[in-house]
Amino acid sequence: MTPHMPGYVWTEADKVAGFTHGDGITIRPLWQRDDRKAFVVDIAPGAVWPDLDVHEPGDEEVYVAEGVFNDGVRDYPAGTFLHCPAGSSHVPQSKTGCRLFVFYPEG
């Protein structure tokens, strides 16, 4: 297999047009195939997700690339990986700001 065969995709996150979800939260779609999706999510200092983030129909996986992410209960520093099973929920936020890689392996 070569790295530039059909289906090989690369994206520079900062060049992708994002959309906002509440004040201070920018979501940049990086990739999607079928129900699987990948995003970069930037949460500005003090920003809070405007509603409960329920993981349905499948799991959510989060990698904290920069800053400190808070799920409404505890802080997770850069380098942390979180697996959020289907049916779980949290309220994403950050006191200091953070950048997340978010992947939905099942939709």
C-alpha positions in Angstrom: 0.0 0.0 0.0 1.3 3.5 -0.8 0.4 6.6 1.1 -1.1 8.3 -1.9 -3.5 5.6 -3.1 -7.3 6.4 -3.6 -8.9 7.1 -0.3 -5.8 8.5 1.4 -6.9 11.9 2.9 -4.9 14.6 4.6 -6.2 17.9 5.9 -4.6 20.9 7.6 -6.9 21.7 10.4 -6.3 25.4 10.5 -7.2 25.7 6.9 -10.6 24.1 7.2 -13.6 26.4 7.6 -15.2 25.9 10.9 -18.6 26.5 12.4 -19.5 27.6 15.9 -21.5 25.8 18.5 -22.1 28.4 21.2 -19.9 31.2 22.1 -16.2 30.4 21.9 -16.4 26.9 20.4 -15.3 26.2 16.9 -15.7 22.9 15.2 -13.7 22.0 12.1 -14.7 18.9 10.2 -11.6 17.0 9.0 -13.0 13.8 7.5 -16.2 11.8 7.1 -17.0 8.4 5.6 -20.3 6.8 6.1 -21.2 7.4 9.8 -17.5 7.8 10.9 -16.3 11.4 11.4 -13.3 13.3 12.7 -13.2 16.9 13.9 -10.9 19.4 15.5 -12.7 21.3 18.3 -11.3 24.6 19.7 -12.7 25.7 23.0 -11.8 29.3 24.0 -10.9 30.2 27.6 -14.0 30.2 29.7 -16.3 28.7 26.9 -18.9 26.1 27.8 -20.8 23.8 25.5 -24.3 25.2 25.4 -26.1 21.9 26.1 -25.5 18.4 27.4 -23.4 16.5 24.8 -24.9 13.0 24.7 -23.0 10.3 22.7 -25.5 8.7 20.4 -25.8 6.6 18.4 -22.2 5.5 19.1 -19.0 6.2 21.0 -17.0 9.4 21.0 -13.2 9.5 21.3 -11.4 12.6 22.3 -7.7 13.4 22.3 -6.6 16.6 24.1 -4.1 18.1 21.7 -3.5 21.4 23.5 -4.6 23.1 26.8 -6.8 21.6 29.4 -10.2 20.1 28.7 -13.0 19.8 31.3 -16.0 17.5 30.9 -18.0 19.2 33.5 -16.5 17.0 36.3 -12.7 17.0 36.0 -9.8 18.5 34.0 -7.8 16.6 31.4 -4.4 18.0 30.3 -2.9 17.9 26.9 -2.0 14.4 25.9 -5.1 12.8 27.5 -7.2 10.3 25.5 -10.9 9.8 26.5 -13.2 7.1 25.3 -16.8 8.0 25.9 -19.1 5.1 25.3 -22.5 5.3 23.6 -25.1 6.7 26.0 -22.6 8.6 28.1 -22.6 12.4 28.3 -20.7 15.4 29.4 -20.6 19.2 29.1 -17.4 20.2 27.3 -15.6 23.3 28.5 -12.3 24.8 29.4 -11.1 27.5 31.8 -7.8 28.0 29.9 -8.8 27.0 26.4 -8.0 23.8 24.5 -7.9 22.0 21.2 -9.4 18.6 20.8 -9.3 15.9 18.2 -12.7 14.3 18.3 -13.5 11.0 16.4 -16.9 9.2 16.1 -16.0 5.7 15.0 -19.6 4.6 14.7 -21.5 7.8 13.9 
